[in-house]
Each structure stands twice: as C-alpha cells, then as structure tokens.
Amino acid sequence: MESNAKIQISFIRDDPGLVVRGDTADEVDTLIASALPIYKKFRDAVDKGKVNQANVKAEAAGLSAVCKTCQAQMVLKKGVSKIGKPWSGLFCPNADRNDKTSHLPVWL
C-alpha cells in the first residue's frame, strides 16, 4: 500500500515513530511543529503502558520494577533475537549502553 501522507505516526516493535514529508524545508518545519505535540502525547501514552506492563510482569515474577542504581521506574521491552529466540526484560530508562556495571536489566 502506497501512502502519500505528509505526516505519519507509526508503531513498530513496540516503539512509536514519526515520519514527516514535505516539498520544502519550510513545509517540513511547519508540519513538524503541528505534529510534534500529538506525537509526544502518543509516545508518552506508549511509555506509560510499558511501565504498567513492567510492573505487572515484575510482580508476577516476584521482582521489583525499580532500577537498583537510580530508583527509576523500569520499562518492559521484548523482542526476538537474531536466532529467533524470544526475549523480554525490564530496562532502566537512564541506562547507558556502554556502561555494563550499573542500571542493569532484569531478564524475564
């Protein structure tokens, strides 16, 4: 299906995305300004849902959904590895990919 929409908010792999298409830079700026508040509300709702899912999963597993390093509310993420194995875990939103010693995920 081909789409000629100027603004698209998508939901791929449990993450929202925003696509803006315009014929000029000014048009793109105008479209972004009008779409960004809506996109932020959508993204915040998705994040709130992930936090709620994290709490439910953590409670079911007898775990805490709070980061041991910074006390931030952890978020549930899930996916499929390169070899096709499903995974899920609780992840701190303040984690740094390069720091392997703090903000550690909790695998479910």
N, C-alpha and C positions, 0 to 999 in steps of 0.2 A: 504494500500500500504506500503510495507516494503522498507526502504531506508538504503543502506549501505554506504552512502556518509560520507566522513571524515569531511567535513565542510558543515554546513547548516546555512543559514541566513533566519530566518522566520519573519513573520509579523502577530502577534496575538494581538487582541484587540487594534489595532492602535499603537502598540509598537513593534519595531524590537527586535529580539533576535538572539544570536549566539550560535551554538552548534558545538563543536569540539570533534571528536572521534579519538583516536589513540591507538595503541597497546602498546606503551611505553611512559614514561614521556617525553623523548627527542622528540619523534614524535609529541606529543601534543604541546610541546613548539614551534617546527618548524611550525606546522600548524597554531597556534595562531599568530605567527609573520607574516605569509604570509596573513592571513585572516583579521587581525585587521585593517589595513588601508582601506580595502574595506568596512568592516562593519562600520567603523567610517563615511565614506562618505555617506553610506546608511542612517545611523542614523541621520546625520546632515541634509540630504535632507528631511527626515520624520519630523524632528523638525521644519525645515523652513516651510514646508507645514502646520504644526499645528499652527504656528504663523500667517501665512497668513489666515487660516481659522478663527482664533481668531479675527483678525482684521475685517474680513467681518461680522462675527456674531455680534461683538460688535457694529459696525457701524449700522447694521440693527436694533439692539435693542436700539440705541441711547446711548450706553455706551462707556467707554474708555477701551481699551485692554492693559492698562498700570497699573502696580501694584501701589496702592496709598502709600505703605510703602517704596518701594525701586526704583520705576520708571522703573522696568524691564518689558520687553515685556511679556505679559501673553500668555499662551498656551491653546488652546481649547482641552478639554477632554470630552469624552462622554461614556456612558455605560448603563447598566441595573442593577437596584437594586435587592436585594435578593427576593423581592416580585414581580419582573417583571416590575417595573416602569422605563421607560427610563429617563435618566438624562443627562444634559450637562452643562458645566460651563467653565469659564476662570480661570486658575490657575497660580500662580506665580511660576517660576522655583526655586526661593530661599526660598519657604515656608518650614517650619518645622512642621511636623505632630503634634508635642507635643505643639507647640505654637498656641493657638487658638485666639490670640489677634492681630496679625499682618499678613501681606501677605494674607489677606482673599480672598477666591474665589468669583467670581461673577457668580451666578447661572443664567442660561438662560432658 
